[in-house]
Every structure is written in C-alpha cells, then in structure tokens.
Amino acid sequence: MATAKDTHQQSEIERRGTMKKQLTFGLIVGNRGFFPDHLAKEGRDEMLAVLETAGINAIVLSPEQSKYGAVETHEEARRCADLFRKHRDEIDGIIVTLPNFGDERGIADAIRYSTLQVPVLVQATPDRKDIMKISHRRDSFCGKMSACNNLMQYGIPYSITKLHTVQPDSDAFRKDLEWFSAVCRVVDGFRNLRICSLGARPQAFNTVRYSEKLLERSGISVITIDLSEVLGRIDRMKDADDAVQQKLALIRKYVETGHVPEPALIKMAKLGASIDSFMRETQSTISAVQCWTALEEFFGVVPCTVMSMMSEQLLPSACETDVMGTLSMHALALASQTPSALLDWNNNYGDDPDKAVCFHCANLPKHFFADVVMDFQAIIAGTVGKENTYGTVVGRVKAGAMSYARFSTDEFTGKIRGYVGQGEFTKDPLETFGGAGVVRIPKMQKLLRYICETGFEHHVAANFSQTASPVYEAALRYLGWEMYHHEPAE
C-alpha cells in the first residue's frame, strides 16, 4: 500500500514535468467528397477505438461539428483548429488518419490555424484487393502523398508510419503508435525544460563544455547554483530536520548502506535535501552536478547516491556538470519511461571490435544493476581519503537490450547535434570496480570513428530500451538538431 510520503514523492515527480500518465492526441479524419463518405465515418470510429485501447485521449470534431466528424472544407478546417486551440495545453501530438483520399488542404489548414507546434503522424488505411469498386475504394495510398506534400509546403514537420498504408487495428500500427507516443513525450519533455547546473565544470573536464545560448534557442534553460551556495544551505541544516531525516530514510531504503559510516549518510541526506529544495524553488526537472573533487575535499562525500536516486525517479542527474549528458539521459528516459544512466565509453573488451566496457564511478540508477550496494569512490580515495568518498552506488550492469544517445552543442556552426543507436549489455565476465558493464554495438568501430572524427564527448547516455528511433525522430524532425543514427534497424 502506498504511504502518504510515497504519494507526495510521486506527485513531486509529476509536478517537475517528466512523464505524463496519459497522452492526448488531436485527431484529424481526412475526407474528400467524391470518395465514399461512409469510409470517413467508419475510419473515425475505428481510430477512436484504437486510441482508447491504447489509453490515449482524443480531441476530435464530432459528427455534429462537421460531416462525420471529419475535415474536408475550409470551414471544417477552421472548426477543427478552434477545437485544438481550446485544448492546446492538453494536446501532445496530432494524428492525421486517411480512411479515403482526404482533402490535403483541409488537413494542412487545420494544423496551421491551430498554431500547435506538436508532432504529427500521418496514417493511411489500405484498400482491400477484393473490394476495389467505387463504393469502397479508398485511394488513401495516393492521398497520403498529397497530404504530406501539402504539409511540406506549409512548413509543418510530420512523421509517417513504417508501412505506407496500415490498418489502424493492426499490430503494425500499434507499434507505430507506441513509437509516435515516445516521439511526443520527448518533444513535450524538452519544451520549456529547466536544467539545474550545480557547481562549476571541473577543471579537468573541458570535454563537457557547452553553449547555454544554443540550448536557450531550443527553449531549454540552464539554472545555475554555485557549489558554495549549496554548502551554505547545508550548513544551516540540523541533523534532526524533517527534510534531512526523510531523505536519510529514503537513502537507506534505496540501497544497502551497512558498512557506510553514519556521518557520511547524514551528509548525503543533507546534500539531497538541499538539491531537492533548490530544484523545487526553480522548477528545474533534471540536473548536472559538480564532483571531482570539490565535494569530496570540502564536504566529505560523493554525490553519487543522491544522483542515482534522482535518475531512478526519471529525473536524470549527470556528474561532472555534464549538462548535455543529462539532456541525453532525459531524452531516453522520456521515450522509454524508464531510468537512464550516464556512462563513459571507457575500455576495449579484449580484441572484440564490437564490444567495449562502459563505466562510471558510479551514480547509475539501481535499475541498471542486478545487485547493488553503497561503497566508496575507489579512483579518488587515494587523493582525498576513503572516508571522504562514501556514496557510490556500485554493481555489475545487468544484461539486456539498450539504447544510447549523446547531444552536444557546436558553437562553430551554431547548431545542436547528436547521435543515437542501439545495442545490448552482455553477460561477458568483467572483474573491475564502480558501475560497469560490457556493451556490444553492431559495427562499433564505425561508431567510435564517428565519435572521434566529429569531436563528441566521452560520455554517453544509456537506457534499457529500444528507443533510439523515436529520440532520433524527435531531435531531428521536431527540434531541428543535426543527428546521426548508427546502424538503424530495418
């Protein structure tokens, strides 16, 4: 049974804008007078039933507002646009369904007049080869081309189904709908996004430099706070404060802490409570945190557990103030609705050209591990002392299909660019420390060459899902970023 605390925690996650429980799509049913009208009526009913089964709300003209609730004339396009504008804060995407040829101008006008800037999916219902007489012939095969041509003329970005024509109640369209829903979640999740950048970029990590101005041009704001201010807030806290004790309880519930000294756990709880408070105040959703080695030297813990917990709650948090890294994590988390991690492309794995070791110290969400325990940060313990480095969340990354992504700002061209792809974490033996796993990527040498030749960072976001395609579509088509899709599946 969920406790009041659990309910509050969940509502806080939703308030900070990560995942919507239910999507809402505007639905445009195309119709064209000299094609069979009854197909528009049947097609509308069929698509509404499919959306309801998928748990998606639909905003669509009623049969009282237009003929069969479809869009054909200029007046019907206006009515559809008015309806969409009334629900603009609800609508995550638009589906154009073509049960017959459809009127291409009516479709494009409805979207233009609505002023919505959301993803659009164009679907066309196939003809049956045994029913091709005038009373039932659809011609949506051809109509889809005309609709897409007009959307292109109007400057309206759109997506298409995998098959040129697809039956709404088919398994193929169910997959299209899942894919499009992921695209919509990414686009919506990036809209007016606020990223908390906690602390300065570590001096040794030039690689995570980025342009706030280019992000701002894409509607993404970076909210900064100096590490000294965080430590100042912590200094005002008492061990017995409710926020500290609540966070301490969550830490103990989250990961095994048996051998970790109590003072270190209290410090982690204060750090977590301080970050939570600032992100609430600034309405920030995701974060990038300074470590290496200021927090360890001047506060006495690593932030890994606190960051791992945020990422586990689908509020990604990246280390080394890698703002573009946490943005990459967020895209995958939005698409899959599961936690993302930030990893280093870290080591070769023997002489297998398609395998590598991915590693971090670790702040991976525990979703990535079969077994997990809190430990100390082995790399810098020799420099600042083991007692100052407790708080890592370590274990072996479990096996499974994975997607990866990386965004970067390119100040020389004034563009944001990125790459995505898919592979798998394997069960190959690996004896090391931190959070690590062996990854297999098809034609990995080609990917590594691309990363090096185009100057991408050594950090990459990973997620246990197969969501590279919707992230690619969202970034390329709707955000206007330059993207590379490594070895996309056919």
C-alpha distance (Angstrom), angle and dihedral (degrees) to the residues before:
residue distance angle dihedral
M1 . . .
A2 3.83 . .
T3 3.80 115.0 .
A4 3.80 125.2 -140.1
K5 3.81 87.8 -105.4
D6 3.81 91.6 52.7
T7 3.81 90.2 48.8
H8 3.80 91.5 50.1
Q9 3.79 90.9 48.6
Q10 3.82 91.8 51.1
S11 3.81 92.6 47.6
E12 3.80 89.1 50.7
I13 3.81 90.2 54.3
E14 3.81 90.3 51.4
R15 3.81 92.3 45.9
R16 3.77 91.0 55.0
G17 3.77 89.5 61.4
T18 3.79 109.3 -114.3
M19 3.77 113.4 124.2
K20 3.77 130.5 11.4
K21 3.77 116.1 -144.4
Q22 3.80 92.6 -143.7
L23 3.79 131.8 20.2
T24 3.78 125.0 -140.2
F25 3.80 121.9 -150.3
G26 3.75 129.8 -168.8
L27 3.80 108.2 -131.8
I28 3.81 123.5 -148.6
V29 3.80 114.4 -171.3
G30 3.77 109.3 -159.2
N31 3.80 119.8 -141.5
R32 3.80 136.1 173.1
G33 3.77 122.1 -164.5
F34 3.78 102.1 -131.6
F35 3.80 91.5 51.9
P36 3.81 121.0 76.6
D37 3.82 108.1 -70.9
H38 3.79 93.9 -157.1
L39 3.81 88.7 67.8
A40 3.81 89.5 63.3
K41 3.79 91.5 52.0
E42 3.81 92.8 46.9
G43 3.80 92.2 43.2
R44 3.82 92.3 52.4
D45 3.80 92.1 50.7
E46 3.78 91.9 46.1
M47 3.80 94.8 50.2
L48 3.81 92.8 46.4
A49 3.81 89.6 52.9
V50 3.81 90.9 50.0
L51 3.82 92.2 50.1
E52 3.79 91.8 47.6
T53 3.81 91.0 51.7
A54 3.81 88.9 51.0
G55 3.81 91.0 52.3
I56 3.80 93.6 -113.1
N57 3.80 123.7 139.4
A58 3.80 116.9 -133.2
I59 3.80 130.6 -149.6
V60 3.81 107.2 -161.9
L61 3.78 140.0 148.8
S62 3.80 114.2 -93.3
P63 3.83 123.0 -128.2
E64 3.81 85.8 -106.3
Q65 3.80 91.9 57.8
S66 3.80 96.6 48.5
K67 3.77 139.7 -2.6
Y68 3.82 105.0 -64.2
G69 3.83 88.5 -18.7
A70 3.81 89.1 -74.5
V71 3.81 133.0 126.5
E72 3.79 121.4 -118.1
T73 3.80 112.9 123.5
H74 3.79 128.7 58.3
E75 3.79 90.1 -110.9
E76 3.80 91.3 53.2
A77 3.80 89.6 49.5
R78 3.80 88.6 53.9
R79 3.80 91.8 50.0
C80 3.79 91.0 49.1
A81 3.80 91.1 49.6
D82 3.80 91.4 49.7
L83 3.80 90.2 51.1
F84 3.80 92.0 49.7
R85 3.81 92.0 48.4
K86 3.80 90.5 54.0
H87 3.80 88.1 56.3
R88 3.81 98.3 34.9
D89 3.82 93.1 124.4
E90 3.81 90.4 54.5
I91 3.80 102.5 42.8
D92 3.82 114.6 95.3
G93 3.79 97.5 174.4
I94 3.79 144.5 -12.7
I95 3.80 127.9 -117.0
V96 3.78 118.9 -157.8
T97 3.79 109.6 -160.8
L98 3.80 120.6 -169.0
P99 3.81 111.6 -161.5
N100 3.82 86.3 165.8
F101 3.81 133.4 8.4
G102 3.80 92.4 -64.2
D103 3.78 129.4 -157.8
E104 3.78 107.4 -82.0
R105 3.80 96.0 -161.2
G106 3.79 93.5 49.5
I107 3.80 90.3 52.6
A108 3.79 95.1 47.7
D109 3.82 93.1 42.9
A110 3.81 92.2 51.7
I111 3.80 91.5 54.4
R112 3.81 93.9 42.7
Y113 3.80 94.4 48.8
S114 3.80 91.9 46.6
T115 3.84 88.5 62.4
L116 3.80 88.0 -148.3
Q117 3.79 115.9 150.1
V118 3.78 100.3 -159.5
P119 3.81 133.5 121.7
V120 3.81 116.8 -77.5
L121 3.81 125.8 -151.7
V122 3.81 119.7 -162.1
Q123 3.82 116.1 -154.8
A124 3.80 127.9 179.1
T125 3.81 124.0 -164.7
P126 3.83 114.5 -131.7
D127 3.78 126.1 -119.8
R128 3.79 119.3 -119.0
K129 3.77 112.5 -121.6
D130 3.81 90.6 -141.1
I131 3.83 93.0 53.8
M132 3.80 107.8 48.7
K133 3.79 102.9 131.4
I134 3.78 121.9 119.5
S135 3.80 93.2 -95.3
H136 3.80 93.6 62.2
R137 3.79 108.9 17.4
R138 3.81 110.0 121.9
D139 3.82 106.4 -173.0
S140 3.82 87.7 -164.2
F141 3.81 86.9 134.7
C142 3.80 86.5 71.3
G143 3.81 96.5 31.4
K144 3.79 91.8 60.6
M145 3.80 89.8 62.2
S146 3.80 91.3 51.8
A147 3.80 92.5 47.6
C148 3.80 92.0 49.8
N149 3.80 91.0 46.1
N150 3.79 91.0 55.5
L151 3.79 93.5 45.7
M152 3.78 87.6 52.9
Q153 3.83 90.8 50.0
Y154 3.81 90.4 49.8
G155 3.79 91.8 50.5
I156 3.80 92.3 -118.2
P157 3.83 112.2 145.9
Y158 3.80 114.1 -135.5
S159 3.79 143.1 173.5
I160 3.78 129.3 -138.7
T161 3.79 135.3 -147.7
K162 3.79 119.9 -98.6
L163 3.82 91.4 -112.0
H164 3.79 117.4 49.0
T165 3.79 90.8 -127.1
V166 3.79 121.8 20.7
Q167 3.79 134.9 173.3
P168 3.84 110.5 -114.5
D169 3.81 93.9 -133.7
S170 3.82 94.3 47.7
D171 3.78 128.1 109.8
A172 3.80 88.1 -119.4
F173 3.80 92.2 60.4
R174 3.81 91.3 43.5
K175 3.81 86.6 60.8
D176 3.82 90.4 45.8
L177 3.79 88.7 52.8
E178 3.79 92.9 49.7
W179 3.81 89.7 48.8
F180 3.80 93.0 48.2
S181 3.81 91.3 46.8
A182 3.81 88.8 56.0
V183 3.81 90.3 49.7
C184 3.80 89.8 52.0
R185 3.80 93.3 48.6
V186 3.80 91.2 53.3
V187 3.81 94.3 47.5
D188 3.80 92.8 45.2
G189 3.81 92.6 44.0
F190 3.80 91.8 54.0
R191 3.81 93.9 48.1
N192 3.83 109.9 107.2
L193 3.80 89.0 -13.0
R194 3.82 116.5 174.2
I195 3.80 118.7 -153.8
C196 3.81 122.1 -161.6
S197 3.81 111.2 -138.8
L198 3.78 105.7 -165.1
G199 3.79 113.5 -163.0
A200 3.77 133.6 -17.7
R201 3.77 127.2 -54.1
P202 3.82 107.7 -89.8
Q203 3.78 108.8 -105.5
A204 3.79 93.3 -123.2
F205 3.81 93.5 56.0
N206 3.80 108.6 73.1
T207 3.78 85.5 147.3
V208 3.82 92.4 77.7
R209 3.81 95.1 57.2
Y210 3.80 112.7 129.6
S211 3.81 142.8 165.9
E212 3.79 118.4 -101.5
K213 3.80 88.8 -169.7
L214 3.79 93.8 59.6
L215 3.81 89.7 49.3
E216 3.79 90.6 48.9
R217 3.81 89.0 53.1
S218 3.83 86.6 59.0
G219 3.81 91.9 49.9
I220 3.82 95.3 -101.0
S221 3.81 118.6 127.2
V222 3.79 128.1 -160.7
I223 3.80 115.6 -145.0
T224 3.80 111.9 -160.8
I225 3.77 132.3 -156.9
D226 3.78 125.4 178.7
L227 3.78 117.4 -121.5
S228 3.81 89.5 -125.3
E229 3.80 89.6 60.3
V230 3.80 90.9 51.8
L231 3.79 90.9 50.0
G232 3.81 89.4 46.5
R233 3.80 90.7 54.5
I234 3.79 89.7 48.7
D235 3.80 91.1 50.6
R236 3.79 89.4 61.2
M237 3.80 92.6 53.9
K238 3.78 124.8 97.2
D239 3.78 123.0 -143.1
A240 3.80 89.8 -121.2
D241 3.82 95.8 51.5
D242 3.81 112.4 127.9
A243 3.82 92.8 -123.9
V244 3.80 91.2 51.9
Q245 3.79 95.0 47.0
Q246 3.81 92.5 46.0
K247 3.79 91.3 51.3
L248 3.81 90.8 46.1
A249 3.80 90.3 54.1
L250 3.80 90.8 49.7
I251 3.81 91.1 50.3
R252 3.80 92.1 52.1
K253 3.78 90.5 47.3
Y254 3.79 91.9 48.1
V255 3.81 101.8 52.8
E256 3.81 140.8 6.7
T257 3.82 107.2 -91.9
G258 3.81 100.9 170.4
H259 3.82 100.2 131.3
V260 3.82 97.5 33.3
P261 3.84 114.6 108.1
E262 3.82 115.0 -110.5
P263 3.84 94.1 -124.7
A264 3.80 89.6 58.1
L265 3.81 91.4 51.2
I266 3.81 90.8 50.5
K267 3.80 89.7 52.0
M268 3.79 91.0 51.0
A269 3.81 90.5 49.4
K270 3.81 91.5 51.5
L271 3.79 91.6 47.3
G272 3.79 91.2 50.0
A273 3.80 93.4 46.8
S274 3.80 90.8 48.9
I275 3.81 93.3 50.6
D276 3.82 91.7 45.9
S277 3.80 90.6 51.6
F278 3.81 94.3 49.8
M279 3.79 93.4 46.6
R280 3.80 90.9 50.6
E281 3.80 91.3 49.0
T282 3.80 92.6 50.4
Q283 3.82 96.4 35.8
S284 3.78 89.8 -124.4
T285 3.80 117.7 163.9
I286 3.81 106.7 -168.5
S287 3.78 133.8 22.1
A288 3.78 149.4 -154.1
V289 3.79 117.7 -154.1
Q290 3.80 134.3 -157.2
C291 3.81 116.1 -126.0
W292 3.83 126.6 141.8
T293 2.99 97.5 111.9
A294 3.80 119.9 -37.0
L295 3.81 97.7 84.7
E296 3.79 91.8 47.6
E297 3.80 94.8 47.2
F298 3.79 99.2 41.7
F299 3.81 103.9 26.5
G300 3.79 105.0 24.7
V301 3.84 107.1 -127.0
V302 3.78 138.8 71.3
P303 3.84 117.1 -115.0
C304 3.80 93.6 -134.5
T305 3.81 99.6 109.3
V306 3.79 92.9 47.6
M307 3.80 90.3 49.7
S308 3.80 92.7 44.8
M309 3.79 90.0 54.7
M310 3.79 92.4 51.4
S311 3.80 92.1 49.1
E312 3.80 90.0 48.1
Q313 3.83 87.9 56.5
L314 3.83 89.9 54.2
L315 3.81 91.2 -102.8
P316 3.83 98.3 116.0
S317 3.79 119.4 -143.4
A318 3.81 123.3 -170.8
C319 3.78 128.6 -162.4
E320 3.82 128.9 -130.0
T321 3.83 88.3 38.6
D322 3.80 88.6 -78.9
V323 3.79 98.0 169.0
M324 3.80 93.6 173.5
G325 3.79 88.0 48.9
T326 3.79 94.0 57.0
L327 3.81 89.0 45.6
S328 3.82 88.6 54.8
M329 3.80 90.0 49.3
H330 3.79 89.9 49.7
A331 3.80 93.7 53.9
L332 3.79 92.3 55.0
A333 3.81 92.7 43.3
L334 3.80 91.5 51.1
A335 3.79 92.2 48.6
S336 3.80 96.0 46.7
Q337 3.82 101.2 26.3
T338 3.82 87.5 -135.1
P339 3.84 130.4 105.1
S340 3.80 122.7 -79.2
A341 3.80 130.4 -152.4
L342 3.80 133.7 -154.3
L343 3.79 113.7 -131.4
D344 3.77 140.7 174.2
W345 3.77 119.8 -117.6
N346 3.77 82.1 -128.2
N347 3.82 119.0 162.6
N348 3.76 143.7 4.6
Y349 3.81 114.0 -110.4
G350 3.77 105.9 -131.0
D351 3.77 111.4 -67.7
D352 3.82 97.7 -40.4
P353 3.83 105.4 122.3
D354 3.80 93.1 -158.0
K355 3.81 96.7 52.4
A356 3.80 134.2 73.2
V357 3.78 140.7 165.6
C358 3.81 114.9 -108.2
F359 3.79 113.6 -160.7
H360 3.78 147.1 169.2
C361 3.80 133.7 173.2
A362 3.19 82.2 -111.2
N363 3.76 138.2 -86.9
L364 3.80 95.4 132.1
P365 3.82 115.2 141.2
K366 3.79 110.6 -103.1
H367 3.80 87.6 -116.6
F368 3.82 84.7 81.8
F369 3.79 95.7 59.7
A370 3.77 136.4 71.2
D371 3.81 89.2 -154.8
V372 3.77 126.4 10.2
V373 3.80 138.1 -175.6
M374 3.80 136.6 175.6
D375 3.79 114.2 -107.7
F376 3.80 141.9 152.9
Q377 3.81 127.7 -80.1
A378 3.79 102.9 -98.3
I379 3.82 97.6 -166.8
I380 3.80 99.0 59.6
A381 3.80 99.4 25.8
G382 3.79 89.1 92.7
T383 3.80 90.1 56.7
V384 3.81 103.6 41.9
G385 3.81 101.1 17.7
K386 3.78 130.7 -94.9
E387 3.80 91.8 -101.9
N388 3.82 89.4 64.0
T389 3.80 97.1 50.3
Y390 3.80 106.3 60.4
G391 3.78 117.0 129.9
T392 3.79 109.1 70.6
V393 3.80 118.9 134.4
V394 3.79 104.7 -141.0
G395 3.78 138.4 -178.3
R396 3.77 144.5 106.8
V397 3.79 115.5 -63.1
K398 3.80 108.1 -116.4
A399 3.80 123.2 -120.7
G400 3.78 121.3 -98.0
A401 3.79 148.1 106.1
M402 3.79 112.9 -58.8
S403 3.77 142.2 -174.0
Y404 3.78 125.0 -151.5
A405 3.80 134.2 -161.8
R406 3.77 141.3 176.8
F407 3.81 130.8 -173.0
S408 3.78 124.6 -168.3
T409 3.81 136.3 176.9
D410 3.78 116.4 -123.8
E411 3.79 107.7 -156.5
F412 3.81 92.1 -179.1
T413 3.82 92.1 64.4
G414 3.81 97.8 24.4
K415 3.80 92.1 -122.4
I416 3.79 140.4 117.5
R417 3.78 113.0 -129.5
G418 3.77 137.7 177.4
Y419 3.76 150.1 162.5
V420 3.79 135.2 -131.5
G421 3.77 137.3 -174.9
Q422 3.77 146.2 147.1
G423 3.77 137.2 -114.2
E424 3.77 137.9 131.1
F425 3.77 142.6 -93.8
T426 3.80 107.8 -124.6
K427 3.79 137.8 -151.3
D428 3.80 92.6 -121.4
P429 3.83 112.2 142.1
L430 3.80 115.8 -95.4
E431 3.79 127.9 172.3
T432 3.80 110.2 -168.6
F433 3.81 141.5 105.3
G434 3.81 136.9 -96.1
G435 3.79 120.2 26.6
A436 3.78 109.5 -34.0
G437 3.77 143.1 152.8
V438 3.78 141.4 170.1
V439 3.78 114.8 -109.1
R440 3.79 128.9 -163.8
I441 3.80 118.0 -155.0
P442 3.82 122.3 -179.7
K443 3.83 109.1 -113.5
M444 3.77 89.9 -1.0
Q445 3.79 93.8 170.5
K446 3.80 88.5 62.3
L447 3.82 89.4 52.4
L448 3.80 93.3 47.3
R449 3.79 90.5 49.5
Y450 3.80 89.6 51.1
I451 3.82 91.8 50.0
C452 3.79 92.9 50.2
E453 3.79 98.2 40.6
T454 3.81 92.8 49.3
G455 3.82 95.0 41.4
F456 3.78 102.2 -118.4
E457 3.79 122.0 166.6
H458 3.82 125.1 -95.8
H459 3.83 90.5 -118.6
V460 3.79 120.5 90.8
A461 3.80 132.3 -179.4
A462 3.80 116.8 -128.4
N463 3.79 133.8 -169.0
F464 3.82 134.6 -179.7
S465 3.80 94.8 -117.7
Q466 3.78 143.3 78.3
T467 3.79 98.2 -111.7
A468 3.80 104.7 123.1
S469 3.81 91.4 111.2
P470 3.83 98.8 56.4
V471 3.81 91.4 43.6
Y472 3.80 89.0 51.2
E473 3.80 91.6 48.3
A474 3.80 93.8 47.5
A475 3.80 94.1 48.0
L476 3.80 97.6 41.6
R477 3.78 103.2 37.1
Y478 3.78 104.6 29.6
L479 3.82 105.4 24.6
G480 3.80 93.5 37.7
W481 3.80 95.5 -131.2
E482 3.79 124.8 148.7
M483 3.79 108.7 -108.0
Y484 3.79 140.2 -175.0
H485 3.81 119.1 -158.0
H486 3.79 109.3 -158.7
E487 3.80 113.6 -141.1
P488 3.81 97.3 -28.3
A489 3.81 115.2 -154.7
E490 3.79 114.9 -107.4
